[in-house]
Amino acid sequence: MCLESRRADLRPLPFHPDRPVPTDPHVPSASSPSPSTRPLVPERGGRLFLAVEGSLLFIGIPAALYLLRESLSHLVIPILIGFGLFCGALLGVDPGFGRSRFWGALPAWEDVRSVLVRTGAGAGGLTAVLWIATPDLLLSFPMQRPFIWGALLLGYPLFSVYPQELIFRAFFFHRYRPVLSSPAARVVASALLFGWAHVLFGNWTAPLLSTTGGFLFAWTYHRTGSLRLVAIEHALWGGWIFTVGLGRYFYSGALG
């Protein structure tokens, strides 16, 4: 029994971004972060600074892109990648954010299974609705443009999905935790701002679907802390949306 007890004590604890973890005593605790521990944040008025910064980045930039969408239609992906690099750089110099979390360890099988089941059920339901409501739209993209569809599925996870999840999950959850102290507030804010960011496509379908997906992705990240798993979930959903024919609502080339 003594041996079994020791083995149990040695089992690794699952990482959770909203639970305090043992840290070096000289590093501020993640359970009660001070705004001034974030890079470029002043010691005085740190929470106000972060609130204004977050509003400019996550509300102001999408609004500007919407207003300039016709002239910037072919620059959406470069802008996204640039924004992702900026957020990644801030996280990289933040002592409270471990660099291993840019990709992270393999998630637990229970979490992977939950994501796969949820995604499969949701994708099946979405396909059924499209088949009934707009059968001519179903699978139109891969049938009409198979080479573009294949190239998109290959490049989409790296050049679109990962930057988005780095920005709206890893960066947002970590940097603005001093402002949004409760996990529920971070999940809701992340989802709503993720939906708002898709307003640049100039239709209501993209923001509505993205807000729904944003809640799923934010919840997965909150539950698991795995950027890898939430990126896979996002890639599965996005790839299927493009496949079944809804990609036209998320295609920046259609803006111009």
Secondary structure by P-SEA (a helix, b strand, c coil): caaaaaaaaaccccccccccccccccccccccccccccccccccaaaaaaaaaaaaaccaaaaaaaaaccccccaaaaaaaaaaaaaaaaaaacccccccccccccccaaaaaaaaaaaaaaaaaaaaaaaacccccccccccccaaaaaaaaaacccccaaaaaaacccccccccccccccaaaaaaaaaaaaaaaacccccaaaaaaaaaaaaaaaaaaaacccaaaaaaaaaaaaaaaaaacccccccccccc
